[in-house]
Amino acid sequence: MFHNHNVVSFKYSQRTYYMQITRSWREQRVMLKNRFSVLNDADFEFEEGQKESMMDKLSVKLKKTRSELELLFAELQTY
């Protein structure tokens, strides 16, 4: 996954998808916490350069693969 301004790309099933980031990180956190009651603010905390670690922890907590988690974030952009 790479970030370039407001465009993010990620691979899923050997295809590369691009999405426009329209929601702030705060909005995405709120939406995920509303959708998954098991999540709390501490699940979204990360130090600079440690975002990948946070994403891995979210994958485990939500019992989703990393690709599924990335698709979930992409879905949040469509609301």
Contact map, one row per residue, 1 for C-alpha under 8 A:
1110000111100000000000000000000000000000000000000000000000000000000000000000000
1111000111000000000000000000000000000000000000000000000000000000000000000000000
1111111110000000000000000000000000000000000000000000000000000000000000000000000
0111111100000000000000000000000000000000000000000000000000000000000000000000000
0011111000000000000000000000000000000000000000000000000000000000000000000000000
0011111100000000000111000000000000000000000000000000000000000000000000000000000
0011111110000000011110000000000000000000000000000000000000000000000000000000000
1111011111000000011110000000000000000000000000000000000000000000000000000000000
1110001111100001111000000000000000000000000000000000000000000000000000000000000
1100000111110001110000000000000000000000000000000000000000000000000001000000000
1000000011111111100000000000000000000000000000000000000000000000001000000000000
0000000001111111100000000000000000000000000000000000000000000000001000000000000
0000000000111110000000000000000000000000000000000000000000000000000000000000000
0000000000111111000000000000000000000000000000000000000000000000000000000000000
0000000000111111100000000000000000000000000000000000000000000000000000000000000
0000000011110111110000000000000000000000000000000000000000000000000000000000000
0000000011110011111000000000000000000000000000000000000000000000000000000000000
0000001111000001111100000000000000000000000000000000000000000000000000000000000
0000001110000000111110000000000000000000000000000000000000000000000000000100100
0000011100000000011111000000000000000000000000000000000000000000000000000000100
0000011100000000001111110000000000000000000000000000000000000000000000000000100
0000010000000000000111110000000000000000000000000000000000000000000000000000100
0000000000000000000011111011000000000000000000000000000000000000000000000001100
0000000000000000000011111111000000000000000000000000000000000000000000000000000
0000000000000000000000111111100000000000000000000000000000000000000000000000000
0000000000000000000000011111110000000000000000000000000000000000000000000000000
0000000000000000000000111111111000000000000000000000000000000000000000000000000
0000000000000000000000111111111100000000000000000000000000000000000000001001000
0000000000000000000000001111111110000000000100000000000000000000000000000000000
0000000000000000000000000111111111000000000000000000000000000000000000000000000
0000000000000000000000000011111111100000000000000000000000000000000000000001000
0000000000000000000000000001111111110010000000000000000000000000000000000000000
0000000000000000000000000000111111111111000000000000000000000000000000000000000
0000000000000000000000000000011111111000000000000000000000000000000000000000000
0000000000000000000000000000001111111000000000000000000000000000000000000000000
0000000000000000000000000000000111111110000000000000000000000100000000000000000
0000000000000000000000000000000011111111000000000000000000000000000000000000000
0000000000000000000000000000000010011111000000000000000000000000000000000000000
0000000000000000000000000000000110011111101000000000000000000000000000000000000
0000000000000000000000000000000010001111111100000000000000000000000000000000000
0000000000000000000000000000000000000011111110000000000000000000000000000000000
0000000000000000000000000000000000000001111110000000000000000000000000000000000
0000000000000000000000000000000000000011111110000000010011000000000000000000000
0000000000000000000000000000100000000001111111000000010000000000000000000000000
0000000000000000000000000000000000000000111111100000010000000000000000000000000
0000000000000000000000000000000000000000000111110110110000000000000000000000000
0000000000000000000000000000000000000000000011111110000000000000000000000000000
0000000000000000000000000000000000000000000001111110000000000000000000000000000
0000000000000000000000000000000000000000000000111111000000000000000000000000000
0000000000000000000000000000000000000000000001111111110000000000000000000000000
0000000000000000000000000000000000000000000001111111111000000000000000000000000
0000000000000000000000000000000000000000000000001111111100000000000000000000000
0000000000000000000000000000000000000000000001000111111110000000000000000000000
0000000000000000000000000000000000000000001111000111111111000000000000000000000
0000000000000000000000000000000000000000000000000011111111100000010000000000000
0000000000000000000000000000000000000000000000000001111111110000010000000000000
0000000000000000000000000000000000000000001000000000111111111000000000000000000
0000000000000000000000000000000000000000001000000000011111111100000010000000000
0000000000000000000000000000000000000000000000000000001111111111110010000000000
0000000000000000000000000000000000000000000000000000000111111111100000000000000
0000000000000000000000000000000000000000000000000000000011111111000000000000000
0000000000000000000000000000000000010000000000000000000001111111000000000000000
0000000000000000000000000000000000000000000000000000000000111111100000000000000
0000000000000000000000000000000000000000000000000000000000111111111110000000000
0000000000000000000000000000000000000000000000000000000000110011111110000000000
0000000000000000000000000000000000000000000000000000001100100001111111000000000
0000000000110000000000000000000000000000000000000000000000000001111111100000000
0000000000000000000000000000000000000000000000000000000000000001111111110000000
0000000000000000000000000000000000000000000000000000000001100001111111111000000
0000000001000000000000000000000000000000000000000000000000000000011111111100000
0000000000000000000000000000000000000000000000000000000000000000001111111110000
0000000000000000000000000000000000000000000000000000000000000000000111111111000
0000000000000000000000000001000000000000000000000000000000000000000011111111100
0000000000000000001000000000000000000000000000000000000000000000000001111111110
0000000000000000000000000000000000000000000000000000000000000000000000111111111
0000000000000000000000100001001000000000000000000000000000000000000000011111111
0000000000000000001111100000000000000000000000000000000000000000000000001111111
0000000000000000000000000000000000000000000000000000000000000000000000000111111
0000000000000000000000000000000000000000000000000000000000000000000000000011111
